[in-house]
Amino acid sequence: MNYFNSSLDYILFTRGFFLLLAAAAAFFLRKDKPGSLAWRWLAMSALAGCAAEAAGLAAYSLFPGKALWALKLAALALSYGLLTEFGRRSRHDITGFAPGGWIYAPLALFSTAGAYYGFGGLESSLLLIGGVFSGCYAGRSVLLGAKALPGQLRRPLTALGWLLAAYALFSLPAVPVGWLNQGSFFAAFGFPAQLPGAAVLALIVGVMWHAAFSIWSYSISLREAAEEDSDLSFGSAVRWLPLITVEALLAVILAAGWFGAAGLGRAERTALVRESRNNASILYFRMNEKLLGISQTAVMLAESPAAQQALAAGSGRPLKQLNKVLDRFQKVNEADVCYLMDVKGKVIASSNRNDPLSFVGDNYSFRPYHREAMRGGTSRYFALGSTTLLRGYYVSAPVADSSGRVSGVAAIKKNLDFLEEEMELMPFAFFVSPEGVVFLSGRKELLFSSLWTVSPAARYELLKSNQFGPLDFAPIWKAPPIDGALVTLEGETFYVARLLFGSDGWSLLTLSRTRNMLVSRFYGIVITFALCLLALGVSVILAQYRMRREEELELMRVREERRVLAGLLPVCSSCGRTRDDRDYKARVEAYMKHHARVSAAHTLCPDCARKAPPAGSGKP
């Protein structure tokens, strides 16, 4: 299991969380509206995108089905529409011109063109047309708005414009199969296309909050510059410390959540593998127990004197004696049919000779187990009975005459219905031929279907031998799954446990749902999300406390200045204006005159300005 592919649910979570943070930053920026951009529409687009990622995560981890995928596509289409509106309104506010509402008609038409091919086609066209266009258009509008801003604000918005365009380009791996799609992207690079998209989203969130913090710092700097009559600045590095701390804390929580979710998934996967292999082993030993003795019985039947004498005589007393032997072998070994064929494949004696579907007189020379035995070897064969139309296990052994020449074939058929009853307890267990044809399964609708692609040569041999009767060669998977692989069946992901049954390529294959593993990882994701919200909540509380503390200190400073001022100049308690009814002004000026060390806080008064020598005269 690929490391990144197994963490796709966590990647979806981080994308949704980053979109939520981007929406919060956009709502903050809409108050000051830097760059004349329509931030409210960008915030709504981010919220719709967050809803789409949440629906995708729920469909992936909890409730697979078309309902949630349809909800995801609807939210995704809404997000792209809102992002386009953000670009259109921003461009109109900046340049005074923008396309009208008619732009949505062709955009919607081309974005939904893939619906002809189902949900997959609709998602591809929506990402390719809607995603790329809206992202690039919005990025262009942000770049236009950034031009008129000062450097401290222009730089983050310029970066945001380019990042929006870059994020849109990561929708390209969804184009149709055969050129570049998410499957081929993963095969080429070893990680899903959603991973670099999540990284770009992280940068977008960082840039947006950097811009929001720059505006907040800029407003504080304006106030401080006005109060201190100093140059304008964007604040010291200490002012940025809370934002940097929150970003570092979230990064630590998200990294810990990644490894925590992986640990929970790994523990559940260990239990899943153990249970899957136990189920496969139980079926394997059960089949082996029932079928192994049949092979030995066929050899004993072929070596019996009754079989050799019946083949030599062809009829009469030896044939009657052979029928008794066949009946005894069939009863003792709980076989369905024991029978003897001559060199041409014709059945001359059978334990079911008295049944309506008797084998006597039938010819099975077309069966591989007859040809193998005629070449001197024992053979086993799984096939659909051409006479009974029941699935069976056939074993054969050569009957040799006194000279050692093969004179016939002894065969035994064992019905396998008892195994199918046990397999019904495990509906995703399959007994599969070397070509990939399902011979036994608890899912009756999958019997004699092809699990993987059957080669043309193998198709010809299967139809020629009529081993399984009429077949549907439409494959479920392209290639045979290996033991321990993950496969998709009916929209769900399964873990494969595959055991070879003998040396001729037959295998016992069990599929176990990975849903519990994804649910365990989902619990880890929920815990991570709760910790992120807790960290953000505590950060907001601390920030509000810090702001209130600064406001209290500012109020104390103003009160202290007013108290000092009241000691020198009386202030009216009603209107707040100073009074000079007791020559307080003269006393202040006398104080300033006799205390040379006291520095003035203001520029020259008009009278002193008229008396002052001109600048550059050299006079003091």
N, C-alpha and C positions, 0 to 999 in steps of 0.2 A: 504494500500500500504506500503510495507516494506521500511524503510528509506534508507537502503543501496541499495536495488534493484532499487529504484526509482532514485538513483544517479549513476547508472551504466555508463551513458554517461560521467559523470565527472571523474569517475575512468579510463575510456578509455583515456580521455584527459590527465590525469596526467601520465599515463603510456607512452603515446607518447611523452609528454614533457620531461620526465626523460630520455627516449631513445635519444632524441635530445641533451640533455646536456651531456649524456654519449658519443655520437659521437664527440662532440666538445672537450671533455677531451681526448679522444683517439687520435684525430688529433694533439692535443698539445703534447701528450706523444710520438708520432711517431718520433719527432725530435731527442730526446735523447735516445729513444728505451731502457728504463730501463728493465732489466731482459731478454734482447734479445728477446722480444716478438714482434710479427707482429701486431703492434697497428693499422696500416692502415686498415687491414682486420676487426678488431674489430669495427673500426669506421664505415666502410661500412655496417657491419651487424646491427649496431645500427640504422643507417639511414633507412635501409630496414625495420627493426622492427617498426620504427616510421611511415613509410608509411603504414604499415599494420594496425597499431592502428588508423591512420587517416581515412583509408578506412572503418574500422569497425565502427568508430564514425559517419561517414557520412551515412553509411547504417542504423545505429541504429536511428539516429536523423532526417535525411532528405530524403534519397532516398532508401527506402527498396526495395530490389530486388536482384536477383542472380548476376547481373553484378558487383556490388561493393563487394559482398561477394567473388566472384571469384577473384577479384583484391586483396582483403585482403589475401586470401590463397596463391596467387602467391607471394606476397611480403613477407609473412611469410615463405614460402619455401625458397625464396632467402636469407632471413635473417639467417635461420638455416644453409644453405649451406655456407654462408660467415663465420658464427661463427665456423663451422667445419674446414674451411680452415685456420682460425686464429689459432685454436688449432694445426692443422697439421704443418703449417709453423713454428709456435713458437717452437713446439717440435723438429723439424728438426734443427733449429738454436741453440737450447740449447744442445741437445744430439747428433746431427749429424745423427739421424735416425728418420724416421716417415713413416707411411703407404703411399703408392702411391695413385694416383688418382682413383684406382680401388675401393677405399672405398665408393665412391659415388654411385656405381651401386647397391649394396645391400641396402644401406641407402635409395636411392630413391625408390627402389622396395617396401620395407616394409612401407615407409612413405606414399605411395600412394595406399596401399592395400585397405584402407577403401573407396576408390572412388566407389566401387561396391555398396555401400549403399547410394550414393549421397553426397551432400555437407557436411552433418553432419558427415557421416562416414569418408570422406576425411580429415576433420578438426581434427577428433579424432585421426586417425592414424598419421597425420602429427605432432600433438602435442605430442603424446605418444612416437613415434619413433624418429622423427627429433628433437623435442624440448628437450627431456630428454637426448638423446645421445650427441647432439652438446653442450648443456650447461655443462654437466659433463665432456666432453672431453676438452672443452676450460678451465674449472676451473682447471682441472688437469695440463694443460700446464702452467697456470699462477702460480700455486704452485711450479712447477719445476723451473720456472724462478725467483721466489722470493728467493730461497735458497742462491744465490750467491750475494745478495745485502746487504748493511749495514742495521742495525736495523731500522733506521728512514725510509728507503724505503721498507724494507722487510715486515714490519708490514702491511701497507695498501695493498700491493699486495697479501699477504697471505689472508687477509680478502676478497679481491676481488675474489680470487680463490674459496673460500668456498661459497661466495654469488652467484657466477655464477652457481654453482652446486645446491644451494638451489632454485634459480629462476627456474632452469630447472625442479625441482621436482614438482613445482606448475602446470606443464602441466598434471600431473597425473589425476586430476579431470575430464579430457575429455574422459576417457575410456568408453567403451560401457555401455548402460543402463542395469541395473540389478546388477551392482557391485558398481561402484562409478563414477558419472558423475557430471557435473556442477549443474544440477537440484537437485540431491541428496545432493551435497555439501552444496547448499544453504539451503535445508530443514533441514540439520543436524546442521549447524552452524549459520544460520541466516544472512549470508552475502555472496556475490558472490565470487567465487574463484579468480577473478581478483583483489580483494582488497588486500590480503596478497602479491600477486605478485607485485602490485604497491608499497607496503611498502618495499619489497626487492629491487626493482629498485631504490627507493629513497636512500637506503643505498649504493647500487652500485655506484650511481652518486656521493654521498658524498665521498666514498673511492677513486674513480678515481680522483676527483678534489683535494683531500687531497694528493694523490701521485704526481699529477702535480705540486701542490704548494710546495711540499717538494723538488722536483727537482729544481724548480726556486729558492727556498730559499737556497738550497745546493750550487747552482752555485754562488749566491751572497756571501755566507759564504766562499767559496774557494777564491774569489777575495779579500775579506776583510782580510782573514788569510794571504794571500800572501803579502798584503800591510803593515799589522801591525805586521807581524811575530808572530802571536798569534795562539792559538789552534783552530782547526776547530770546528765550531758549526753550527747548523741549523737555527740560528737566534733567536731573542727574540719573545716573545708572541705578541709584537706590530706588527711584520711583518705579523702575521696571522690574524690580525684584519680585513682587507678588505674582505678576504674570508669568515670569520665568519659573517660579516655584510651582505654580499650578500646572504648567505644561510638563514639568519634570515629574510631578506626582502622577499625573494621568498617564504619562509614558510608562512609569514603573508599574502602575496598576494594570495597564493593558498588556504589558509584557508578562507580568505574573499570571494574568488571566489566560494568556495563550498557553503557557506551560501547564497551568492548572487544568484547563479544559482538556489538553492533550493527555494529562495523567489520568483523568477520569475516563476518557475514551479508551485509553490503553488498558485500564483495569477491566472495563466491560468487554473489550475485544478479547482479552485473555480468556475470560469466562465463555465468550461466544465460541472461540476456537475449540476450547475443551469440549463444550457441549456438542458442537457440530461433528467433531471427530469421534466422539463417543457414539453418536447416532449412526454415523457411517460404519463404525466398527461393529456395532450390534447387527446391522443388516448384513454386513459382509460375513460374519461368522455364522449367522443364521442361514444364509444361502449356502455357504460352504459346507455346513453340517448336513444339509438336506441333499446336496447335489454330489458331494465327493464320493459317497458310497455307490452312486449309480454307475460311475465310470468303472469301478472295480467289478461291479456285477455284470456289466456288459462283457468284460474280458472272460469272466467265469462262464458266462453263457456260451461264448464263442468256442471255448475250450471243452465244452461238454461233449461226450460221445454221441448224445442224442442229436445235436445239431449237425455233426459231421455225417452221421448215418442218414439223416433225413435228406441232406443235400445230395448224398451219393445215390439214394434210392429214388427220391423225387415224389414218392407216394407210398401208400400201403401202411403196414405196421410201424415202420420207423417214423412216419409223419405223425401218426397218432401218439406215439410215445413222446415225440417232441412237443406236441400240444400240451401234454401234461406237465412237461418241464417248464414250458413258457408260463402256464398258469401258476405254477409254484413260485417261479421267480417274480412274477407280477405281484402276487399276494404278499410274499415275505418282504419285498423291498418297497412296497407301497407305490409301485410304478403304475402308470396309466396303461401303457401298452408295451409288451415285449414281442418282438417279431423277428423273422428270419427272411433274408432276401438272397436270391441267387446272384450270379455274376452279372446278370443283365439288369438288376435292380428290382425284379419282380418279387413281391411278397408271397412266399409259399406257405408260411405258417404265422399265426398271430394269436395273441391271448384275447383279442377282441373279435374273434372270428364269428361269434354269434351275435354281435351287435349290428344294428342297422348301418353304422358307419365303419364296417369292418375293413381292415387294411388288406385282407387277403385278395390277391389279384391286382392290387395297385402297383404302379411302377414308380420308384423313387430314385431312378438312376440320375436324375437331374440335381439331386441334393448333394452338396459337397461332402456330407458325412459318408455317403456311399462311395464316392470316388476316392476319398482318403483311405477308407478301409480296404478298398480293392488294391491300393498301392502298398498295403501291408502295415499300415499304422492305425492307431486308435484315434478317434476324432470325437469332438464335442461340437454341438451346434445348437444355437438358439434360433427359433423360427416360429412363424405362424403356421399351424398345421394346414396343409392344402386340402385335407379331407375333413377334419373336425373343425377347422377355423379357430382353434384354440392355441394359445401360445404355449410352447413347450420347450423342454430341454432334451435334446437328442444326443445320445452317446452311441458309438458304434465300435465294433472290433472285428477284425478279419477272422473268418473260419477257414482253417487250413486242412487239407486232406492228408492222407498218410505220406504223400511225397513232399509235403510242405507247400504245395501250390494253393493259393487262395481260391476257394471254391464257393464262397458266399460271404455274407455280412450279417452279423447279429447286431440288433439295435434295440434300444430301450428309450421310451419317451416318458418324461416326467412333467405333469401339468404344473404350471407355476402360479396358479390362482391363489394359493396360500400365501405367497410372498406379496401379492398385490394387496391382500387384506391387511397385512402388516404395514405396507407402505402407505396405506390410507391414513395411518396415524401420523405420518410425516409427509404431507402433501407435496413438499418440494424435494423429494428423493426420486432419483431416476437411475434405472439400469440401462446403460447406453451401449450401443454397438460401436465398433471401431470407427465406423463412418459418421457417427453422431446421431443415429436414429434411436428414439426412445422406445425401448421394448417393454419396460415395466415402470409404472409410476402410480402414485396415489391420485394424480390428476388425469382422469380418463380422457379429457379433451386434448391432452398433449401426447397421447399414445401414437406411435408411428410418425411423429413429427420430427423434424431435423433441428437439433439444438445448435449445430453450427453448419457451415457451408459444406456440402458434399460435392466432391469433384465429379466431373463428367464421366470419367472412367468408372468410378465407384457407383454412380447412378446406373450405368449400363449393367454392371454385374448384379446389383440388387434387383433390378427389374427382370433380368434374365433368370436368376435363381428363384424368383418369387419368394424370397426369404420372409419378407414382411407384408406381402400383398401389395395393394395400391398404396403409394406413398405421396406425401406432400413434402417436397424438397425445399420449401421456403424456410430459410434458416432464422433462428431467433438471435444468434450471435454470429459474428463473422468468422471467428476462429475458436478452436477448442479451448475452454478455460483450464488453466493450470491449478493445481492444488494450492489453496491459500489466496486465490485471486478474488477480486470483487467484480461482480457482474450485475447487470440491470435486467429485471424481468417485470413486465407489467407496471413499469414506472417506479419500482422499488429496487433498492440496492441489496444484494445478497453476498454473503461470504461462501466460498466454494470449498468443500472438502471432497476430494476425489481419490478413490482407491482403485487400483487396477485389479481386475478379477481374472486371474490367469495371465498367460503370456501371449494371448492372441488379440489383445487390444480392447477387450470389453472392460468397462469400468462402472463402478458404483459412485454416483455423484449426488451429494446432498447440498442443498442451499439453505442457509440460515439468514434470517432477516437481521440487518444491521441497525434496525430502528432503535433498539435499546442502547446501542453504543452512541447513536446520535442524540438520544434523549439525555443520556448521562453528560455528554458534552454540552448540551443545551443548559443543564443545571449550572455548569461551570460558567457559561456565558451570562446567565441571569445574575449569578453572584458577582461577576465582574462588573456588569452594568450597575448593580446596586452600589458597589464600592465607588464607582466613578461618580454616580449621583451624590453619594455621601461626601466625597472629596470636594465636588463642586459646591454642594450646600454649605459645607464648613468654610470653604474659601469665600463664598458670598457673605456669610455671617461675619467672618473676620474682616472682610473689606468694608462692610457697613459699619462695623465697630470702629475701624480705623478712621473712616470718614467722619463719623460722629465725634470721635476724639479730636480730630483736627479742627472740626467746627467749634467744639467746646474751647479748645486752646485759642482759637482765633477770637471767639467771643470774650474770653478772659483778657486777651491782649487789648482789644478795643475798649473794654471797661477800664482797664488800668490806664490807658492813654487818656481816656476821658476824665478819670479821677485826677491825674496829674494836671491836665488842662484846667480842670475846675479849681485847682489850687491857685492858679495864676489868673485865670479869667473866669468870672462867674458866668454860668450858663443857665439860661431860663429853663425851669423845669417843665414849662408848657410847650414852648416853640423850639427849644434847643439852641437858640441864638445867644451869642455872648453879649454881656452888658458891660458898660464902662461908666457906671454911675458913681464909682468911687476911685477913679483914676487908676484902675488896674493896669491899663495899657501902658501908662507912664511908668509904673513900677516895673513892668516886665522889661521895658526898654532900658531902664536904669540898671536892671540886673544884668542884661546882656552886655551893656557898655562896660561895667566894672569886672566882668568875668570873660577875659579874652579867650580862655580855653573852650568856651562853649561854641560849638559850630552851628551855623545856620542850616536849617533844613530846607530853605527855599531859595529862590534866585533873588536878585536885587529888586527893591521896591521901585516904583516909577520915578520918585525924586532922586534916589541914588543913581538910578540908571542915567538920568539926564546929566548928573554931575560927573559921572565916570568918564575918564579920558577915552578917546577913540581907540579901537583895537589896532595894534601895530605902532602906536606912538612911542612906545618905550617907557612911558611914564607909569609909575605904580598906581 
